[in-house]
Amino acid sequence: MRGFLASSIGVACAVALSLPLALPASANESLREAGADASARGPEAAESLRATDVAGSTQSLPLKPLTSDRALRAGAAQGVLSQDVLPFALVGVVWDNPDAELHGRVEVRTRAADTHAWSAWQALETHNHEHAADLDSPERASGRLRGSTAPLWVGNSDGVEVRVLAETAAHSDRAAAPEFPRNMRLELVDPGDDPTPPQGSLADGPRSVLTAEAAASWAVNAEMAPLGAAVIPELTKEETEADLLAARGETTGKPYVGPRPRIITRKGWGADEKLREKNFVYTKAVRAAFVHHSASGNNYRCAQAPSVLRSIYRYHVKSSGWRDFGYNFAVDKCGNIYEGRAGGVAKPVYGAHTLGFNSNSMGIAVLGTYSNSAPPAAALNAVAKLSAWKLGLYGANPKGTTVLKSGGSNLYKKGKNVRLHVISGHRDGFATECPGRRLYSKLGNARQTSAQYQGR
């Protein structure tokens, strides 16, 4: 039995921590210190960080009042004038108070590192606080959370300029511009290099690449993939049904569950396990799936999706102060499925994707922006297939509805029982543009397809 519903989280973590590690505790601590956020220390610190074995880095530039003629003509109040920076591929703006909203338009332009050409001005999605931990969760109470825009993938760049246009200034010369959140900073994220494929089996030689954090992340998926695997292989529907029956201690029956899809693990996309908090947090079940778009733009190739994920992961943790990657899963435009927040792909991992409705749900982010662009058919099919499997493990019908208790959102007060589609869009639980109108309009088709995968 592949045992995708492991009975004891403690046993899994104990197994991980008992594995032989080539790095002693002192060396692991040194790596953690080397991986500390370079944001507050500027480009020099980021360069020092790049020299270590920790993948990726973050540069943080404070936004300042703009006084140039060009900035004033644009109505900008704060920003960063064009300047050379260390290489980066993803940008976002953060500020200290996670509850403060940025009432304004954030625009950025970047210079490509290979052609040295400047891009056109691009807008960042400013209302990102709805992608967050629930109000009463330990993650929310950590004191580390910051307000943030959605991140934008811009590709390999070495120059940047940003401007912030006050919301009222865009519509009226007489209206007073609202105050911006305090201490706004431009975050420039370098995702680091793609992981090097292992040569041979990790079990055959020294495990110098296996930190305690990486071992723990593997252990919760241990019976679905071997140590250090980049991919959890797909199963047929018959194999998935047999595993589910065995996990339930049953020998007969026909459970409604879709075939397990191929899932690229955190190891596969190169997640630095030292960035996240060590322990895993779980909810009780998975009764609903919330579909999102990452709002990070569509200007990426599918081969770059691991870099996009590492960038968003670093932005979520180091820039925004989250405990880990926010979504439980991600899907790229070619239909590849990625493990998101650590804790086990088959387990009810407590995410930070839909403010007010992270309990008893999972979040699936389609990489890209789908307000005006149609989502690719491959991505929609991947959402349906993933949902059919994961929801099926917990007995949920993709065509049905379920009741979730709100943890507090701008649509539903805390404690209210809300009936939602089992496959919902983010905007069903929170007043937001996410997952974009073009993706949201396709969710009905995704429900039907997902139910068909389950055999309904």
C-alpha positions in Angstrom: 0.0 0.0 0.0 1.3 3.4 -0.9 -0.2 4.9 2.2 -0.9 8.4 1.0 -3.0 9.1 4.1 -0.3 8.6 6.7 -1.7 8.1 10.2 0.9 9.9 12.2 2.5 13.2 11.4 4.9 12.8 14.4 6.1 9.4 13.1 6.7 10.8 9.6 8.8 13.7 11.0 10.6 11.4 13.4 11.6 9.2 10.4 12.9 12.2 8.6 15.0 13.5 11.5 16.5 10.0 12.0 17.9 9.9 8.5 21.7 10.1 8.3 22.8 13.6 7.5 26.2 14.6 6.4 25.9 18.1 7.8 26.2 18.5 11.6 23.9 20.7 13.5 26.5 23.5 13.6 26.8 23.5 9.8 23.0 23.6 9.4 22.9 26.6 11.7 25.5 28.3 9.6 23.5 27.7 6.5 20.4 29.2 8.1 22.3 32.3 9.1 23.7 32.6 5.6 20.1 32.3 4.3 18.8 35.2 6.4 17.0 37.8 4.5 19.3 40.3 2.8 16.5 42.8 2.3 17.4 45.4 4.8 21.1 45.3 4.0 20.9 46.3 0.3 22.7 45.0 -2.9 26.0 44.4 -1.1 24.4 41.9 1.3 22.5 40.3 -1.6 25.9 39.8 -3.4 27.3 38.2 -0.3 24.3 35.9 -0.1 24.7 34.9 -3.7 28.2 33.6 -2.8 26.8 31.1 -0.4 25.1 27.8 -1.1 21.6 29.2 -0.4 19.7 29.6 -3.6 18.3 33.0 -4.4 18.4 36.4 -2.8 16.3 39.5 -2.2 17.2 43.2 -2.6 15.1 45.7 -0.8 14.9 49.4 -1.9 13.0 52.0 0.1 10.4 54.0 -1.8 11.0 57.8 -1.6 9.0 60.9 -2.6 9.5 61.6 -6.3 10.2 65.1 -7.3 11.4 64.8 -10.9 9.3 66.5 -13.6 8.5 63.2 -15.2 7.3 61.7 -11.9 5.2 64.8 -11.1 3.6 64.7 -14.5 2.6 61.1 -14.0 1.1 62.0 -10.6 3.4 59.7 -8.7 4.0 60.3 -5.0 6.6 57.7 -4.1 8.9 55.4 -6.0 12.4 54.5 -7.0 14.1 56.3 -9.9 15.8 54.2 -12.5 19.0 52.5 -11.3 21.3 49.6 -11.8 20.8 46.7 -9.4 22.0 43.1 -9.0 20.2 40.6 -11.2 16.6 39.7 -10.3 13.5 38.2 -11.9 10.5 39.1 -9.8 9.3 42.4 -8.2 6.8 43.5 -5.6 6.2 46.2 -3.1 5.8 45.6 0.7 5.0 47.7 3.7 5.0 47.2 7.5 1.3 46.9 8.4 -0.4 43.8 6.9 -3.8 45.4 7.5 -3.0 48.6 5.7 -4.3 48.8 2.1 -2.4 50.6 -0.7 -4.9 52.9 -2.3 -3.1 53.6 -5.5 -1.5 52.3 -8.7 1.9 50.8 -8.6 3.8 50.7 -11.9 7.2 49.2 -12.6 9.5 49.1 -15.6 12.6 46.9 -15.8 15.7 46.5 -17.9 16.5 43.1 -19.4 19.9 41.8 -18.5 20.6 40.3 -21.9 19.4 43.1 -24.3 19.6 46.1 -21.9 16.2 47.2 -23.2 13.7 48.8 -20.9 10.2 47.4 -20.7 7.1 49.3 -20.9 5.5 50.3 -17.6 3.6 47.4 -16.0 1.0 47.5 -13.2 1.3 45.5 -10.0 -1.9 44.1 -8.4 -2.2 46.2 -5.2 -4.9 44.3 -3.3 -3.0 41.3 -2.2 -4.0 41.1 1.5 -6.8 38.6 0.7 -4.2 36.0 -0.1 -3.2 35.5 3.5 -3.4 33.6 6.7 -6.7 33.6 8.6 -7.2 36.3 11.2 -7.1 34.0 14.2 -4.3 31.8 13.0 -0.8 31.6 14.6 0.7 32.6 11.3 -1.3 35.8 11.4 -0.3 36.5 15.0 3.4 35.9 14.4 4.1 39.6 14.1 6.2 39.0 11.0 3.5 39.6 8.4 3.7 42.6 6.1 1.3 44.2 3.6 2.3 43.5 0.0 1.3 43.8 -3.7 1.1 40.8 -5.8 4.5 39.8 -7.2 5.3 40.3 -10.9 7.6 38.0 -12.9 9.8 40.1 -15.2 12.5 37.7 -16.2 16.3 38.2 -15.8 16.7 41.9 -15.2 19.4 44.3 -13.9 17.7 47.7 -13.9 14.4 48.9 -12.3 12.2 52.0 -11.8 8.9 52.1 -9.9 6.3 54.8 -9.2 3.2 54.8 -7.1 0.2 56.9 -8.2 -2.2 57.9 -5.5 -5.7 56.6 -6.2 -7.5 59.9 -5.9 -4.8 61.8 -7.8 -5.6 59.6 -10.8 -9.2 60.9 -10.9 -9.3 64.4 -9.4 -6.9 67.2 -9.1 -8.8 68.6 -6.1 -9.3 65.4 -4.0 -6.8 64.9 -1.3 -4.6 61.8 -1.9 -4.9 59.2 0.8 -1.8 58.4 2.9 0.3 55.5 1.7 1.2 52.7 4.0 4.3 53.4 6.0 7.7 52.2 5.0 7.0 51.0 1.5 9.9 49.0 -0.1 10.5 47.6 -3.5 11.5 43.9 -3.3 13.7 42.5 -6.1 13.9 38.7 -6.0 16.5 36.5 -7.6 15.2 32.9 -7.7 18.7 31.4 -7.9 19.7 28.6 -10.2 17.5 25.6 -11.1 18.3 22.5 -8.9 21.0 20.2 -10.3 19.5 16.8 -11.1 21.0 14.2 -8.7 23.5 11.8 -10.1 22.3 8.3 -9.2 20.3 7.4 -6.1 20.7 9.5 -2.9 20.6 6.2 -1.0 23.9 5.1 -2.7 26.1 7.8 -1.4 26.7 10.6 1.1 23.6 12.7 1.8 25.3 16.1 2.0 22.3 17.7 0.2 19.8 16.4 2.7 19.2 18.9 5.5 16.8 18.1 8.4 14.2 20.4 6.8 14.5 18.7 3.5 14.2 15.3 5.1 11.1 16.3 6.9 9.5 17.7 3.7 10.2 14.4 2.0 9.0 12.2 4.9 5.4 13.3 4.6 5.3 12.1 1.0 7.6 9.1 1.7 5.3 6.3 0.5 4.5 8.1 -2.7 8.0 8.8 -4.0 11.6 7.8 -3.0 14.0 10.0 -1.1 14.9 13.1 -3.0 12.4 12.5 -5.8 11.7 15.4 -8.1 8.3 14.0 -9.1 5.5 12.0 -7.5 4.4 9.7 -10.3 0.8 9.5 -11.5 -1.4 6.5 -10.8 -4.2 5.0 -12.7 -7.7 5.4 -11.4 -7.8 1.7 -10.4 -4.5 2.0 -8.5 -5.7 5.2 -6.7 -9.0 3.5 -5.7 -7.1 0.5 -4.4 -4.8 2.7 -2.3 -7.8 4.6 -0.9 -9.6 1.5 0.1 -6.5 0.1 1.7 -6.0 3.3 3.7 -9.6 3.0 4.9 -9.1 -0.7 5.8 -11.7 -1.8 3.3 -11.4 -4.5 0.6 -14.4 -3.8 -1.6 -16.2 -0.7 -2.9 -15.8 1.9 -5.6 -14.8 5.2 -4.1 -15.3 8.4 -6.0 -11.7 9.5 -6.4 -9.8 10.7 -9.5 -6.5 9.2 -10.6 -3.5 10.6 -8.7 -1.9 13.1 -11.1 1.8 13.6 -11.6 3.0 16.2 -9.1 6.4 18.0 -9.2 7.7 18.0 -5.6 9.2 20.9 -3.7 12.6 19.2 -4.3 11.7 19.2 -8.0 11.2 22.9 -8.3 14.1 23.7 -6.0 12.4 25.0 -2.8 15.0 26.0 -0.2 13.5 24.2 2.8 15.5 26.4 5.2 13.4 29.4 4.3 10.1 28.1 5.7 9.2 27.5 9.3 10.2 24.0 10.4 6.9 22.5 11.6 3.8 21.7 9.5 0.3 22.9 10.3 -2.8 20.9 9.4 -6.5 21.5 9.2 -9.1 18.7 9.7 -10.1 17.8 6.1 -10.3 19.1 2.6 -13.9 19.9 1.7 -13.3 22.6 -0.9 -10.7 23.8 -3.4 -10.2 27.6 -4.0 -8.8 28.4 -7.4 -6.6 31.5 -7.8 -4.4 33.1 -10.3 -1.0 34.2 -9.1 -1.4 37.7 -10.8 2.3 37.5 -11.6 1.9 37.9 -15.3 1.9 35.5 -18.2 5.4 36.4 -19.6 7.0 33.1 -18.6 7.9 29.9 -20.4 6.8 26.7 -18.8 10.5 25.7 -18.4 10.8 28.8 -16.2 7.9 27.8 -13.9 10.2 26.4 -11.2 12.1 29.8 -11.1 8.7 31.6 -10.9 7.7 29.4 -7.9 11.0 29.9 -6.1 10.6 33.6 -6.6 7.0 33.7 -5.3 8.1 31.4 -2.4 10.9 33.7 -1.4 8.5 36.7 -1.8 5.9 35.1 0.4 8.3 34.1 3.2 11.1 36.7 3.2 9.3 39.8 1.9 5.7 39.2 3.1 6.5 37.3 6.3 4.5 34.2 5.7 5.5 30.9 7.2 5.8 29.2 3.8 4.5 29.3 0.3 0.9 30.4 0.5 -0.9 28.0 -1.9 -1.2 24.2 -1.4 -0.6 23.6 -5.1 0.4 25.6 -8.2 -0.3 24.8 -11.9 1.6 26.3 -14.8 0.1 27.2 -18.2 1.3 23.9 -19.7 -0.6 21.9 -17.1 2.2 20.9 -14.8 1.2 20.5 -11.2 3.5 21.5 -8.3 3.6 20.8 -4.6 3.1 24.1 -2.8 3.1 24.6 1.0 5.0 21.8 2.7 3.4 19.1 4.8 2.4 16.4 2.3 0.4 16.5 -0.9 -2.3 14.1 0.3 -2.7 15.7 3.7 -4.9 18.6 4.8 -2.2 21.2 5.0 -3.3 24.5 6.4 -2.5 27.2 3.8 -2.6 31.0 3.5 -4.5 31.4 0.2 -8.1 32.6 1.0 -8.4 34.9 3.9 -11.3 33.6 6.1 -11.5 30.2 4.4 -8.1 28.4 4.8 -9.6 25.9 7.2 -10.8 22.6 5.6 -9.8 23.8 2.1 -6.9 23.8 -0.3 -5.7 26.6 -2.6 -4.6 26.0 -6.2 -2.8 28.9 -7.9 -2.7 29.0 -11.7 0.6 30.8 -12.5 -0.3 33.9 -14.5 -2.9 36.7 -14.8 -6.3 35.7 -16.2 -8.4 38.9 -15.9 -8.2 39.5 -19.7 -6.3 36.5 -20.9 -8.0 33.1 -21.3 -6.5 30.3 -19.2 -4.9 27.5 -21.3 -6.9 24.3 -21.6 -4.0 22.3 -20.2 -4.1 24.4 -17.0 -7.8 24.0 -16.6 -7.6 20.3 -17.0 -4.8 20.1 -14.5 -7.0 22.0 -12.0 -9.8 19.5 -12.6 -7.6 16.4 -12.3 -5.8 17.6 -9.2 -9.2 18.5 -7.6 -10.7 15.1 -8.5 -7.9 13.3 -6.7 -7.4 15.5 -3.6 -11.1 16.1 -3.0 -11.8 12.5 -3.6 -9.5 11.4 -0.8 -11.8 13.3 1.5 -15.1 12.3 0.0 -16.0 15.6 -1.7 -18.0 15.9 -4.9 -16.5 18.5 -7.3 -20.0 19.3 -8.6 -21.5 19.8 -5.2 -21.5 22.4 -2.5 -20.2 22.4 1.0 -20.4 24.6 4.1 -17.4 26.3 5.6 -17.2 28.5 8.6 -15.8 31.9 7.9 -12.7 33.0 9.8 -13.6 36.6 8.8 -13.4 38.2 5.4 -14.8 41.3 3.7 -17.7 39.2 2.4 -18.6 37.1 5.5 -18.2 37.9 9.2 -16.2 35.6 11.4 -18.2 32.6 12.5 -20.8 32.6 9.7 -21.5 29.3 8.0 -21.2 29.8 4.3 -22.4 27.5 1.5 -19.9 27.4 -1.3 -19.1 25.3 -4.4 -16.7 22.5 -3.6 -14.6 24.0 -6.4 -14.8 27.8 -5.8 -13.0 30.8 -7.1 -11.1 33.0 -4.6 -13.7 35.7 -5.1 -16.5 33.4 -3.7 -15.0 33.8 -0.3 -13.5 37.3 -0.5 -14.4 40.4 -2.6 -11.5 40.3 -5.1 -10.7 40.2 -8.8 -8.9 36.8 -8.2 -8.8 34.4 -10.0 -9.4 36.8 -12.9 -12.8 36.9 -14.7 -11.6 34.7 -17.6 -10.4 31.9 -15.3 -13.4 32.3 -13.0 -15.8 31.9 -15.9 -14.3 28.4 -16.6 -14.8 27.0 -13.2 -18.1 25.4 -14.1 -16.4 23.4 -16.8 -13.7 22.4 -14.3 -16.3 21.1 -11.9 -17.8 18.9 -14.6 -14.5 17.6 -15.7 -13.3 16.9 -12.2 -16.5 15.0 -11.4 -16.0 12.9 -14.5 -12.4 12.0 -13.4 -14.0 10.8 -10.1 -16.4 8.6 -12.1 -19.5 10.6 -11.2 
